[in-house]
Amino acid sequence: MNSSIAVYPSVQWRQQTVLWAEYLEKAGEYGFGEVFSSIHLPELALEDQVEMLEELARLTNHLGMELTVDIGGGEIDQLLADSQMCARVRSAGIGLLRLDYGFCTEQAGALYNRLGIKGFVVNASIYDREEAEAVKRNLTAIDSRMELRACHNFYPRPETGLDREFFNEQNRIFAELGLITYACIPGKSHPRQPLGLGLPTLEEHRQMDLERVCVEVVCSPGIGGVMAADEFFNETELACVARAVKREPLTLRIRLEAGVGQVEQELILGTSHHIRYDSNRQVLRSRTSREMSRIGGKVAPGLTGERRSGMVTVDNERYGRYSSEVQILLADLEADSRVNCCGQISEEDMWKLDFYRQGFDYQFQEITEIGEGISSGAI
């Protein structure tokens, strides 16, 4: 899956170039290979924006990152009317242009040929199926070899982001047209001004925990790329996006029951758990624990009370060949003398259990209360 960061023009851009360089380098360390920017800012003259673009392109090219630039109708006319400006943009070496409102096929053809770009990114949020088909047909008529992608809008103003049903339908349209589609993830540490309320594609993501946003976006059908849309994600945020893109194991915080044996602790805490794909709506079965059971000790009967949703259990030796299997409950079940009740997953982490069929494994992190605080650890 592709991942991109955003760097935006501003009146003070010359004072930010060192910050840009540091940000791009740090993002690259976390696997981000693309940068998104714009020459679509009314506060800056086009010549100033092109100068900014040249500097940003120099930094991205030095790091081997690909630069995509957003451009609107007014800027397209200005750029095409100035051959010297076109030459400067061509020399900068940008990868793709994102075409926003107000372009025609003739303009796109002129941009493609005069700027030496490899293709275009179209707006995934504004076209119905018939319009999307026409946009693809018209652009590929310029050159059938050009690269075409789609990217959703981001929405600075609250209450204007996309709803899930519409988002999924748009993704389906562009997937069927063979285009990689990107969605935008909002940041918390440096939300873009003037509103400072995040730049999500989906409205429900505006106030949501970042880890959940990242996981939901990368698992959305039809999505092939993510953009960290707010400027200057901090390192924790970059790492959060990167983990989701790489589908690294999700952490489940668990409070173990008193008296849980060493064998059960090793089975639960000692590894990442791959859930069987054929698990059902009652229990998620750890395939990893079955493999561990072949070399582990016997599991003696322990606490075998009523099983509740969110509980982690281990089958004991009364279950014969199933002994040592770790399960996560998704529903309340009655007590079973063959099943040890070992701990309860934090309610805040229960949403993660929806993604075991999307390539995510799970690792448990023990929670222990110390006074009024909470600390966590694992063996």
Number of C-alpha atoms within 10 A of each C-alpha: 11 17 21 23 26 21 19 21 21 15 12 8 15 12 10 11 15 10 12 20 17 13 19 24 17 15 24 19 13 17 18 24 19 21 23 20 21 20 22 21 17 10 10 14 13 18 13 15 21 21 16 19 24 19 15 24 24 16 20 23 14 11 14 12 20 18 26 23 22 19 21 18 16 14 18 20 12 14 20 16 11 10 12 11 18 19 14 15 21 19 13 21 20 24 21 24 27 22 21 16 13 12 15 14 14 12 14 19 17 14 20 21 13 15 23 19 19 17 22 24 23 25 19 22 18 13 16 13 15 9 11 20 15 12 16 17 12 16 22 18 13 16 14 10 10 15 17 21 22 26 26 24 21 23 21 23 15 14 12 13 20 20 14 14 8 12 20 15 15 21 26 17 19 24 17 11 13 14 22 20 26 28 27 27 24 31 24 20 16 15 19 19 11 7 11 15 20 26 29 30 29 25 20 15 23 24 13 12 10 18 16 15 23 24 21 16 24 23 19 15 15 23 23 23 20 24 26 26 28 27 22 24 22 16 14 10 19 21 17 19 28 19 18 21 22 13 16 16 18 22 14 22 21 25 20 20 13 9 9 15 14 12 17 26 17 15 23 31 17 17 15 19 24 20 24 14 14 8 14 11 8 14 20 21 22 24 16 19 25 18 12 16 19 12 8 15 14 14 23 18 18 19 19 19 14 15 23 19 17 22 23 26 26 29 26 24 16 14 15 10 13 16 22 31 25 29 25 23 23 20 13 14 14 9 15 14 16 20 29 26 27 25 23 23 22 14 12 9 15 14 10 18 19 11 16 19 15 13 14 21 21 20 20 22 20 21 19 14 10 9 6 5 7 9 9 13 11 13 11
